[in-house]
Every structure is written in C-alpha cells, then in structure tokens.
Amino acid sequence: MTLDLASIRAAYPALRDGYAYLDGAAGTQVPESVISAIAGAYEGGVGNVGGAFPASDRSGAIVEDARRAVADLVGGDPRGVVLGPNMTTLTYRFSYALSRTWRPGDEIVLSRLDHDANVRPWVQAAERAGATVRWAEVDLPAGELPAEQYDTLLGDRTRLVAVTAASNILGTMPDVAAITKRAHDAGALTYVDGVHATPHTPIDVSALGADFYATSAYKWSGPHIGTVVAAPSLLETVQPDKLASSTTEVPERFETGTAPFADLAGVTAAVDHLAGLGSDATGTRRQRILASMTAVEAHEQAELAHLLDGLAAIPGVRLIGAPRRRTATVYFTVGGHTPRAVAEHLASRRVNVWNGHNYAWELTAALGIRDQGGAVRAGLVHYNDRSDVERLLAAVSELR
Ligand SMILES: Cc1ncc(COP(=O)(O)O)c(C=O)c1O
C-alpha cells in the first residue's frame, strides 16, 4: 500500500500556508475531519456526563468512542484507556499513584534517552518514597539504548522501568520488547512513553510489553489530549488521588475533573483519519490502522533516507546520532551558526523546525550540548513530502 500524498496534504487546511511543517515532533497539524468533528460536537450540543438528557448522553458516547479509537490505535483494551490533558500531566498522576507502595530501598530504572516527561515525575516520586533511581545510559555517539545493560540494572527491588519507544530528538527506537521482558522477569512494571513513536509506526502495546503506554493525540493529527493505556485489571490495582464524590470505576477514577468532550470527538476523528490514510485499506479499524501505519513508516523512511543523505552532503552539518532503527527525526548542528539562528534562517525560508534541548534533558546533557542551545530538530510525519525535504536541504545549504 502506498500513500496518496496529494490528497492527504489537501486534507490539512494548515498546510496551505506555504510552510514546510517539519515540526511535527512538537505537534502535528489537524485534518479537516478533526476540525469538523470538534465543531460538530459543539454544534450538536454537549453536556456533562451522567445526566438525564440527550446532550449528556452524547458526551458519554463521545468519551466511549474516544476510548475505543485509542485502543484500536495501539492495540489496547478500551476499558483501560485513561484520557487526560497531556502525557506529562498523566505521567505525574500515575507517578503519584504507583509510588504510593514504594518503600525505601526499592528501585526504579529510568533512561537517559527519554523526554523529561518520562523521567522527572519518576525521579521526584522516588525522592518522596526514598527509592533509588538507576540509570540506563545512551551509547554515544550512535544514540542507541542497549537493552543488555538492563541485566545489571534490574534486581528484586526494582518496581518500575520507564522507557521511551522513540527518542524525540534522535528518533532512536530502542528494543522496548527486550527491555520490558527483562523488567517483567525481575517483577517490575513498565511505563512506556509512546508519544514520539505512535505517529510513525504500527503500535501493539502487548508486543511492546508495555504495562502502561502513554501517547498524545496532538502528535498524531488530533487535539491536545493525552492518554495512558493499560490493562483494566492492572488499573484496578492502582489507587490515584481522587475526589470523594467521583467514581471509583476504572478507567474513570484516573480522570480528574470534567473532560473536554468536543476535543475527545477530535481524538476519534484523528484515529479514523490515520486508519484511512491507505485508501485501499480494508477490514476492522484496527486492521486498517496497522496497514496505514505500515505505509506511513515506509513513506517516512524513504524521505528520511533522502534527508540524511542530503544533510550529510552539506559541509558544516553535523548529524547527531546514527541509530539503526529510528523515526524520521533528525537532530543536527550547522558549523558557525547557533541552532536558534539556523531555525530562524529556515523560518525565513518558510521551513518550520525546532531548536534547543526539546526537553530531552538528560540526553542533551550527556551529549554536552544542553547548555549550548542544543541542536536543530527536523521531523517528518506522514503528510510531509519530498518538496518539504528539498526545501529544508536548500535552506540549510545557504548557510555554508
Ligand atoms: C517523547 C515525548 N514524551 C513526552 C512528551 C510530552 O508530551 P505532552 O506534551 O503530551 O505532555 C513529548 C512532547 O513533546 C515527547 O516528545
């Protein structure tokens, strides 16, 4: 299956502004179907859930649809889909809840490849509990996170292993299944950050061995909503702080306050959009998603190869990391120019990229660039095409 890039791009109103949106790793644009699903929910009338009137029922249906959609996207159980404002907030929520049973002498294992949102909440929870943090290191300069090191990091006091499914700066996709297998053998739970990985590759939370899998809809063409997916039976064992008056049911007890119902309609529309990227995909929505995301990965990898070759050929460009398996995300510097100056020059050429540490706090420190302005990040998602890549390469070439 191949992607019809022209029709996919036409579905995104924002892409008409003439910019090459290579900032998808920081948040994607949304297709018309998502915009109209959100507007449609408001137009149709939404109320708070649990009421005796139809608008309340509509909101309840929107929430349940969103749970089913996210479950289809990642291969989870709808009753284990926790919805919330974003990954960071949900991870803080889970770090508080999970660490309630940690005791002094317990251990957790974190990785320096991770975005700080899958690091700091756990560091702070460990501090409160008196637990010890052990670190999985990144093999530099390759930018790999070797799974074997977990053999020496894990022990019978390990309670949790938090690891990313993909680095948001280098694109590195570690062997998560090998890491979670080791964690489970040691009796630890696994919390996998899927925020960067989810838009780039088919996801199966069981195959990854993720007890908890976090992702954010705004990275895959949806609104600013985060979600954590787990087995309902596991969620039953976790007690979050909650209001006395709110439900004790799973997954609702992890969801504080009133949900943004219209945005949740946009989450379902985003998943439907992804499922429909391969126009000849058939079967259940889950099957169509797997076929579409396989085609997305092939498309992005082809453009990534072109981007990497092109950047490597420009004098003064230094690519950071060369991981074997990666998303279409590159992190680079240009000699004689600060990352911010490169990003500003690219913006003047209508190319959107990010500069800085991009919250990869531990990794950019290990690379020795965190306090020097980091580097430049360009990331492709399914709607980026060859012309976006060519424009980036042409604009970077001007800086020689
Ligand atoms: C890999 C990764 N993890 C976590 C986050 C934080 O996600 P959120 O903005 O939903 O809190 C990001 C955001 O850029 C990310 O790229």
The ligand as an SDF file (V2000), in Angstrom:
LIG
                    3D

 16 16  0  0  0  0  0  0  0  0999 V2000
    8.7530   11.6470   23.5870 C   0  0  0  0  0  0  0  0  0  0  0  0
    7.8620   12.6170   24.3060 C   0  0  0  0  0  0  0  0  0  0  0  0
    7.3910   12.2950   25.5140 N   0  0  0  0  0  0  0  0  0  0  0  0
    6.5870   13.1170   26.1980 C   0  0  0  0  0  0  0  0  0  0  0  0
    6.2150   14.3390   25.6900 C   0  0  0  0  0  0  0  0  0  0  0  0
    5.3100   15.2140   26.4900 C   0  0  0  0  0  0  0  0  0  0  0  0
    4.0400   15.0980   25.9540 O   0  0  0  0  0  0  0  0  0  0  0  0
    2.8510   16.0790   26.3940 P   0  0  0  0  0  0  0  0  0  0  0  0
    3.0720   17.3630   25.6870 O   0  0  0  0  0  0  0  0  0  0  0  0
    1.6190   15.3640   25.9330 O   0  0  0  0  0  0  0  0  0  0  0  0
    2.9070   16.2170   27.8640 O   0  0  0  0  0  0  0  0  0  0  0  0
    6.6850   14.7360   24.4380 C   0  0  0  0  0  0  0  0  0  0  0  0
    6.3340   16.0560   23.8890 C   0  0  0  0  0  0  0  0  0  0  0  0
    6.9830   16.6020   23.0460 O   0  0  0  0  0  0  0  0  0  0  0  0
    7.5250   13.8440   23.7180 C   0  0  0  0  0  0  0  0  0  0  0  0
    8.0030   14.1600   22.5090 O   0  0  0  0  0  0  0  0  0  0  0  0
  1  2  1  0
  2  3  1  0
  2 15  2  0
  3  4  2  0
  4  5  1  0
  5  6  1  0
  5 12  2  0
  6  7  1  0
  7  8  1  0
  8  9  2  0
  8 10  1  0
  8 11  1  0
 12 13  1  0
 12 15  1  0
 13 14  2  0
 15 16  1  0
M  END
$$$$
